[in-house]
Amino acid sequence: MANELDEVTGPVNESGRDINVIEKQIPVKTGVGSIVFEVMLWVLGIFPGLIFLFMKISAQKYFRQLQQRIQHNASQIDNYLEQRVQILQNVVGIVEKSIDLDKDVMKSVAQFRGGVHPNDTNRNEVAGQLDQAMRSINVAFEAYPDLKAHRSLADAMQQNSYLQKEITAAREMYNDTVLRWNSDIFAWPTKMIVASKAGYSTRIPFSASKEVKEQARQKFF
């Protein structure tokens, strides 16, 4: 029997294929089969029914703990983003005394000075605005040798680079926990039945913005 997927003979898409995260949550639903399964356990005897009942209670506890883990991971990302906001404000305070910054950068900083509170709806937007502002500052940092000699500014840029790595790691951890959630809510019978009765649905992992993807395709050297 031939291989179902043969990397030698193809077919191959010569132009390649881009991928995107689908912004859709899928609810968990169980059918008549699950109801029959639970009824049959009680018909077979009280012990099978009780055992499955305790299994459902354990699954419910597991999902509650997993939800708290997802919230914790999301909070870690938000903490790092808020630290980047503080660094951005410090950097702008130093740079604007030496050169004229882009007006869009100043608008972003003015917005963040009013306080930033990332959440599930604006987390990606805040991250994108920070990335854009820091890129503009980094261009100025590279273009003006005098700025590199400023110790406080150099330290701030280094802290920003460190925080960006931490944000990437935190996003990966968040995505791993979301993947576990999305897999477990469809694990039949126990977890899927519990998830269906609780009205759970899949969660959407972190996704990069269109702007970030376009910039990743640009030439850097």
C-alpha positions in Angstrom: 0.0 0.0 0.0 1.4 3.4 -1.0 1.9 6.2 1.6 -1.2 8.5 1.9 1.1 11.5 2.2 4.2 11.3 -0.1 6.5 14.2 0.1 8.4 13.0 -3.0 5.5 12.8 -5.6 3.3 15.6 -4.2 1.0 17.2 -4.9 2.8 20.4 -3.9 1.6 24.0 -3.7 4.5 25.9 -5.4 3.3 29.3 -4.2 3.1 28.2 -0.6 0.2 28.7 1.9 -0.2 31.2 4.7 -2.2 30.3 7.8 -4.3 32.2 10.3 -5.9 31.6 13.6 -9.6 31.2 13.2 -11.5 33.7 15.4 -14.3 31.3 16.3 -15.4 29.5 19.5 -16.9 26.1 19.1 -19.4 25.1 21.8 -19.4 21.6 23.3 -22.5 19.6 22.5 -23.4 16.0 23.3 -26.2 13.9 21.8 -28.6 11.2 22.8 -25.8 8.7 22.9 -24.3 10.4 26.0 -27.6 10.4 27.8 -28.1 6.7 27.0 -24.6 6.0 28.3 -25.3 7.7 31.6 -28.6 5.9 32.0 -27.1 2.6 31.2 -24.5 3.0 34.0 -27.3 3.4 36.5 -29.2 0.5 35.0 -26.2 -1.7 35.4 -26.1 -0.9 39.1 -25.6 1.8 41.7 -21.8 1.4 41.8 -21.1 2.2 38.1 -23.5 5.2 38.3 -21.8 6.5 41.5 -18.3 6.0 40.1 -19.2 8.0 37.0 -20.8 10.6 39.2 -17.5 11.1 41.1 -15.6 11.1 37.8 -17.8 14.0 36.6 -17.3 15.9 39.9 -13.5 15.4 39.5 -13.7 16.6 35.8 -15.7 19.7 36.9 -13.0 20.5 39.5 -10.3 20.0 36.8 -12.0 22.4 34.4 -12.3 25.1 37.1 -8.6 24.8 38.0 -7.7 24.9 34.3 -9.7 28.1 33.9 -7.8 29.7 36.7 -4.6 28.6 35.0 -5.6 30.3 31.8 -6.5 33.4 33.7 -3.1 33.3 35.4 -1.3 32.9 32.1 -3.2 35.8 30.5 -2.4 38.0 33.6 1.3 37.3 33.1 1.1 38.7 29.6 -0.7 41.7 30.8 1.9 42.3 33.5 4.7 42.3 31.0 2.7 44.6 28.7 2.2 47.1 31.5 6.0 47.0 32.2 6.7 47.8 28.6 4.3 50.8 28.8 6.4 52.1 31.7 9.6 51.6 29.8 8.1 53.3 26.7 7.2 56.3 28.8 10.7 56.5 30.3 12.4 56.1 26.9 10.2 58.8 25.3 11.0 61.2 28.1 14.7 60.8 27.4 14.6 60.7 23.6 12.3 63.7 23.0 14.8 65.9 24.7 17.3 65.1 22.1 15.4 64.6 18.8 11.9 65.2 17.4 9.9 62.0 17.6 7.2 60.9 15.2 3.9 62.4 16.1 2.2 59.0 16.1 4.7 57.8 18.7 3.8 60.7 20.9 0.1 60.0 20.5 0.6 56.4 21.6 2.5 57.5 24.7 -0.1 60.1 25.5 -2.7 57.4 25.4 -0.7 55.1 27.6 -0.1 57.9 30.2 -3.8 57.7 31.0 -3.3 54.2 32.2 -3.4 50.9 30.3 -5.3 47.8 31.4 -5.0 44.9 28.9 -7.8 42.4 28.8 -9.1 39.7 26.5 -10.6 42.3 24.0 -7.7 44.7 23.7 -4.6 42.7 24.7 -3.4 42.2 21.1 -4.2 45.8 20.2 -2.1 47.1 23.1 0.8 44.8 22.2 0.7 46.0 18.6 0.7 49.7 19.6 3.7 49.1 21.9 5.6 47.2 19.2 5.0 50.0 16.7 6.1 52.7 19.1 9.2 50.9 20.2 10.2 50.2 16.6 10.0 53.9 15.8 12.2 54.7 18.9 14.6 51.9 18.0 15.1 53.5 14.5 16.0 56.8 16.2 18.2 54.9 18.6 20.2 53.4 15.8 20.3 56.6 13.7 21.6 58.9 16.4 25.0 57.8 17.9 24.7 60.3 20.7 21.6 58.5 22.0 23.5 55.2 22.3 25.9 56.9 24.7 23.0 57.7 27.1 23.3 55.0 29.8 19.7 55.2 31.0 18.3 54.9 27.5 20.6 51.9 26.6 19.4 50.2 29.8 15.7 50.9 29.0 16.1 49.5 25.4 17.7 46.4 26.9 14.9 46.0 29.3 12.4 46.3 26.5 14.2 43.6 24.6 14.1 41.3 27.6 10.4 42.0 28.2 9.5 41.2 24.6 11.1 37.8 25.0 9.2 37.2 28.3 5.9 38.2 26.5 6.7 35.7 23.7 7.3 33.0 26.3 4.1 33.9 28.3 2.1 33.8 25.1 3.5 30.3 24.3 2.5 29.1 27.8 -1.0 30.7 27.4 -1.4 28.9 24.0 -0.3 25.6 25.6 -3.0 25.9 28.3 -5.6 26.9 25.8 -4.7 23.9 23.7 -5.1 21.6 26.7 -8.6 23.2 27.4 -9.7 22.8 23.8 -8.6 19.2 23.7 -10.0 18.2 27.1 -13.5 19.6 26.6 -14.0 17.1 23.8 -12.6 14.1 25.6 -15.7 11.8 25.8 -17.3 10.6 27.9 -16.6 12.2 31.3 -15.1 15.6 30.4 -17.1 16.2 27.3 -20.4 15.5 29.1 -19.4 17.8 31.9 -18.3 20.5 29.5 -21.5 20.3 27.5 -23.7 20.6 30.6 -21.6 23.6 31.8 -21.9 25.3 28.4 -18.2 25.4 27.7 -16.7 26.3 24.4 -13.2 26.3 22.8 -10.9 29.3 23.5 -9.0 31.3 20.9 -5.2 31.2 21.2 -3.0 34.2 20.7 -2.7 35.4 17.1 -0.4 37.9 15.5 -1.9 41.0 13.9 -1.9 41.5 10.1 0.6 44.3 10.5 3.1 42.1 12.4 2.8 39.4 9.8 3.5 41.8 7.0 6.5 43.2 8.8 7.9 39.7 9.3 8.0 39.3 5.6 10.0 42.5 5.0 13.8 42.5 4.5 15.7 43.4 7.6 19.2 43.6 6.1 
